[in-house]
C-alpha cells in the first residue's frame, strides 16, 4: 500500500469541510476590502469583451452625410426640396437639399466608404464598426449632450462613465476610475461627467477644460507646496479616526464616506497623476505619430496620448473632447471651412491613437467610441450650413470586441432619419455596458424609492456588432 497516497486522501477527507470556510473567508475578505476601498475592481455580470473605454467626443455634432454615411441621392438631388416631411420640431429654418462638398472613397479590405475629410482614420476602416443609425430626441446641444452622456435630457442623472465606475471599479487605486480630458463646461457642463446620486467616488475627474490648451490641462491643486506627504498622511489618519467615531455613533453616511475616500485618493494621486501627464519620456516617433509635432494637431494629439497613458495604467473610462469656443463641429454656416478645420485637427491624432493601441496590444480589449451629440441635416441652413439632426446620425466603435470593417444600420436615402436597425441612445448605452461585461438591466442603484439605471426602462443590445 502507498501510505503517502492514503495519508493525502485522509487529509483531504478530514479537512474538506473547511474548504467552504476558506472560500467564505476569501469572499468576506474581498467585501471588506471593497468597503474600505470602493475603487477596487469588481466582477462583471458575464465575461467582458472590453476592459476599458475611451470616448473621443466631437462637440457640436459632426455631419454624418459628410463623414461616414455617403448618400448618392443627396448628390443627385442637390438643390431640390426634401421629398418627405421634416420633423415636427426643428432647431432652425431649413432649405433644400445640400450635397456633400467632399468625396467618399472605399478603403481597406472591407471597402467601407469614408469621406476625404478623414484620410488617416480611413486607413483603419477595417477596425471600425460604423453605427449609421444612432438617434436621439433632442435637437438642442444642451439636451442632446446630456442625453448622450447620462441617458436623459430632463433630469440630473449619473453619467455613463460614473455608471461604469460604479459597476466595475478601477485597476489602479492611485488614479480615478473615470477621467475627462479638456471637457466642455457648456451645455450641461459638470453634469456630463457627474455622479449624481451614485457614490462620490464615481464622479469623473476633469483634467483642464475646453477653454484651455491641453498643455495647461492639469488637476487643480495636485501639488501641496506647504505640507510634506508625511504630515498629510498624519492629518488624513486623524480625520479618518475622528469621522469613524462619528459614523459608529450616527450610522452609515454615504456622503461623508465618499468625501473621506476622495481625500485618500487625492493623497495617492499626488505622485501618480503628474507621472501620467508627463509625456516628455515618450519617444519622438510616438509624439510624431500623434501629431504633436504639428501646431494643427498638437492639442488634440496631446489629449489622445494622455488618454493612452491613463488607459494603460488601469483607468476604466477616459473621455477626450474636441471643442473650442468658436467653431466646434456646429456648422450652421461655412460647413466647408468649419468641418475642414475640425477634421484636420483630429484625423491624424485619432489615427495615431488607434495605431498605438494596436501596437501595444491594447485595442483588443479597449473600446474606442467616436461621435458627437447628434448629426447634421441633409438640408441646407442658409447658403452653406447644416442644422442639428438628432433623428439619424453616425458614430463608430473600434476594438473592444466589435466587428471591424462593418457598417451597422442605415439612415434613409438622404440621411435624415434612422431607418434600418435603429439604435437609440439607450440602445447605444446598453450595448456599451454589455461589451464591458455588464447587464444594463441589472446595473441599478436604489435612490428615492426606486431602482435607477442608465438606460431607464429601455435599451436593446445590438449583438450583431459583436465580433465572433
N, C-alpha and C positions, 0 to 999 in steps of 0.2 A: 504494500500500500504506500502511496505517495503522501507522507504526512504533511508535506508543505502544502499540497492542494487541499487536503482535508482541513488544515488549520485556516487557510484562507476562506474556504467555504463556511466554516463555523463562524469565523469573524464576521463575514458578510451577513450571515443569517441572524446573528445575535445583535448586530448593530444597525440592521436595515430599518428598524423602527425610528432610528434617529435621523435618517435621510430627510424625512419630511420636515423635521425641526430645523435642519440645516438650510433647506430651501426657504422655509418661512423666515428664518433669521436673515437670509440674504434679501428677501423681498422687503422685510421691515427695515433693513439697513438702507436699501435704496429709497424707501419712502422717507426715512429720517433725513437722509442726505438731500432729497428733493425739497423737504420742508425747510432745511437750513439754507439751501441754495436753489431757488426755483428756476435758475437758468440752466441747470443740468439737462443734458439731452434726455428726451423721453422716448418711449417706444411708440412706433407708428401703429395704426389700426391694421395695416397689412403691409407687405413688402413695398418699399418706396422705389420708384424709378429715379427720382432725383433727391439729392440730399440738401441742396441749396438752390436759391433762385436769385437772379438779378433782373431787375426791370429797367430797361432803357426807355425812359418816358420822354416822349416828344410833345412838350406842352403846346397847346394851341390847336391841334388837330391837323396832322398831315393829310393831304388828299390821296385817297386810295386809288382813284382813277388816274393819278399821275405818278404812282409809285409801284404798286404790286397788283393792280387789278385792271388790266387793259380792256378797253371797250371799243371794238371796231365800229359799232353802230354810232357811238358818240362822235367818232371822227367823220363818219359818213353824213350824219345829220347835223353837223355843226351849224349853228345859227337858226335852227328850226325850234319851234316850241316843244316842250316836253310832251310826249304823246299820252300821258296819263296824269292823274290828279296829284297835286302837291299834298304834303301832309296838312292836316288841319291847323297845326301851329308851326310857323316858320320863324326863324330868327330875324330875317330881313327880307326885303323885296328881291325877288329873283327874276331873271330874264330868260332868254332862250338857251339852248344847249351850247356848251363851250367845250370844244375838243381839247385834248391834252397837247401842250406845246412840246412834249417830249416823246421820243420814240421808244417803243418796247422791243426788246430782243431776247430770244431764248438763250438760256445758259445751262451749262453742266450736262450731265447725263440725263437728268430728268427733263430738261428742255423747258423748265418753268420760265415764263417771261418776267423780266424786271426792267423797270424804266432806266433810261440812260442817266437819270439823276443819281443812281447808286451803282456805279461801275465796280467799286471794290466789294460791296456787300454781295453783288451778283456772283462773284467768284465762289461764294459759299452757298449758293442756292440749293445744292444737294444736301445741305444740312438744315435747310429751313423748312418749317411746316407753316405755310401761309394760310392764315384764317381769314377768308374773304367774306364771311357772313356775320361778323360781330355786329350787334346792335344794342342800343340803349333806348332811353326815353326822353332825355333832357337836352334841348338844343342850346342851352347856355353853358358857358365854361364852368361856372361855379358848381352847378348841379351835376354836370357831366363828370367833372373831376371827382367829386365826392362819390358818385355812383361807381366809378371805376375803381376807386381806392377803398371804399367802405361798403359797397353794396347798396347804399341808399343815398338819395339826393334830398331827403327831407329831414333826417334826424342825425344827431351826433352818434356815430357808431364806431366800433373798433375797425381799424384799417386791416387790409389783407396781411401786411407784414406783422401786425400785432397778433392776429389770429394764428399765424404760423408760429410765432414765438411762443404763444400760449400752448399750442399743441405739441411743439417739437423741442423747445428749448434751444440751447446752443452747444457747439462743440468746443468753445473756447470761453472759459469762465472769466477771463480778463478783458473781454470785449463784449459790447452789447450784441444781442442776437439779431438786431434789426438796426441798420443804419441807412440814412438817406443823404446822398451827397448833392450839395447845392440845390436843395428843394425850393420850389417857388413858395413865396409867402402869400400869394394872391389866390383867389378862387378856392376858398376852403382852408388854405394855409395849414396850420398845425393839425387840423382835423384829418388831413390826408395821411398823416403818419401817427395819429394819436391812438391811444389805447382805450379811450372812453371808459367803460365800466370794467374792462379787464384789469387784472393786477398791474400795478405800476411798472413792473419790470418788462412788460410787453410793449411799452412806449418806444417808438422809433427815436433814434438819436440823430439829430441833424448835424451834418458836417458843413458849415457855412450856409449860404443861401444863394438863390439865383441872381441876386444883385451884386455878388462878389465874384471876382475871378477865382478859379479853382486853386490858384497858388495861395490864396488867403483863406481857403476853406479849412477851418480847424474847429475843434471842440472848445468852446469857451471855458476859460479857467482850468485848462488841463494841467497847468503847472502852478504849484504853490511856492512862490519865492520867499515866503515868510516863515513857513513851518516845515521842518525836515520830516521825511517819511516816518521816522521812528516816533516822533511826537504825535503825528497824525494818527498812527496806529493806537497809541495810548488813549487819545481822545475818542476814537471810534469805539474802543473797548469799553470806556467809561459810559459813553452814550448808550451803547448796546445793553450794558448791565442795568442802567437806570430804567431804560424802557422795557426791558424784560420783566423787571419787578412790577412795572405798571401793567403790562399785559397779563401777568399772572394774577393780578388783583382784578382788573377791569374786564378781562376776557380778550378774545381774539380781535384784532383791529387791522383789517387789510390795508388801509391807507398808511398807518404807522409802520407796519411791517414792510410795506413796499418802499417807504421812504428810507428805512434802515438798510434795506437791500441795495437801494440806489447809492447810499453813502459808501457801502462796501465795494460796489462795482466801480464807482468813481475813483476810489483809492487805488484799485488794481489797474485801472485804465491809465494812470499817470505814466506808467512805463510802456504799456502795450500799445496805446493809441499813437503816440508820436512815432514809434518804430514802423507802424503800418503805413503812415502817411509820408514817411521819408523815402522818396523814390530815387535818391541820388545813387544808391547802390545798384540800381538796375543798369544793365548793360546798354551801351549806346545803340546796339541793334534793337533791343526791346523798346527803347524810347522812340526810335525812329519808326518801329512797327506801329506804334500807337499814334504817330503823327505829332509827337511833342517837339519835333524839330521844325515845325511849320506854324507860323502865327495863326493861320486859319484853323488848324485842327488842334492846336496845343491845349486849349482849355478843356474841350470835351475829351481829348485823348488822355489828359492827366486824370480826369474823373474816372475813365474806364480802367486805367492802370491801377488807381487806388481801389476800385471795385474788385479787381482780380486779387489784390493783396488781402483785402478783407475776406473774400471768399475762401482763399486757400488757408486762412487761419481759423476757419470754423464759424464765421458769421453766417447766419442762416438766410437772411434776406437783405439784399442790397439794392437800393434804388438809385439810379443815376438820371438826373433830369437835364434835358437840353432846353434852355429857356433864356430869353433876355427881355428887357423891358420895352424893346422897340418892335421887333419883328415877330419873334416866336414862329409858330407854324400857322398863324392865324391870318391867312391872306385873303381878306375881303376885297383887296385890290392888289395890283402888282404881283400877281401869282408867280410869274416867271422869275422876277428878281428875288422875291422872298423865298420861294422853295429852292431856288438855285443856291442861294446863300446858306440856308439851313442844311441842305443835303451835303454841301461841300464841307461843312463843319463837323458832321458826324459820320460820313460814309467811311473814310479811312480809319478813324478810331474804332468803329464797330467791327470792321473787317479785321483789324489788328487784334482786337479783343477776342474774337472768335478763333483766330489763328493761334493765339497764345494759349487760350483754354484748351484747345485741341492738342497742342504740342505737349502740354503738361498733364494730359490725361484727365482734365477736369470737366471737359464738355460733356462727357458721357453721363455724369451724374449731377450736372449743373443745368438747371432750366433757365434759358435766356428768353426773356419776353420783350418784344419791341412794339411800341404803338403810342397813340395819343388818346385823348378823351373822346374823340369822335373823328369822322372823316369830313369831307367837303362835298358840296353838291356838284352834280354834273352840269347844272345850270349856272349861268353867269350872274354874278352880282356886280353891277356897274359894267365897266368895259372889260376888265380883265381880272376879276376876282371870283372867288367861290365862297358861298355861305356855309355855315355849320351844318353838318349832316350826321345825326346820331342814328339814323334809320338803317344804315348799312355801311360798314367800313372794314378796313383790313388791319390786322395785327399779325405778327409772326412769332413763332417759337423756334428754338433750336436746342439740341441736346436734351438732357433730362428725360430720355425715354420716348420722345416723339418721333414720328416718321419724318425723315429728311427728304427733300425733293418732292414735297407733297402739298397740294392745294386742297383745302377743305372748305366746302360751302361755296356759295356764289351769290352775288347781287344780281339784280335784273339786268337787262341788256344795256342799260345806260349807267348803272351804278348808283341808283338812288336808294333802293330798298333791298335789304337782305331777302333772298328768295329761296335758296336751297340750303338744307342743313343749317338753319338759322341758329346762331349762337348768341343768346342774350348774355349780358354781363354776368348774371347769376350762373349761367352755364359755364362761362369762362372761369369764374372763381371755383366752381365745383370741380372742373377739370384740373385746374392748377393744384387744388388741395389733394385730389386723387393721385396725381403724379408725385406728390410729396408724401404719399402714404397715409393720407387722412380721408376718412369718410365725412363728407361735408354735412351729412345729416346727423352724425354723432359728435362732431366738434361743436359742442354747445357750452353756454355759460348761463347760469341762472341769475337773473337780475330783475328786480322789481316784480317778482311774482311769476315770471315766465322764463322759458329757456330761449335764449337768443342764439343765432348762428349767422355766419357771414352771408349765406345765401337765403336768409329769411325762410320762406316756405316753398322756395322754387329751387331750380338748379338741376340740370341734366348733364351727366358726364359724357363728353364726346370721346368715347372709346375708340372711334375709328381713326383717331390721330395717333394712337399709341403704336410704337414700334413693336414688332413681334419678336 
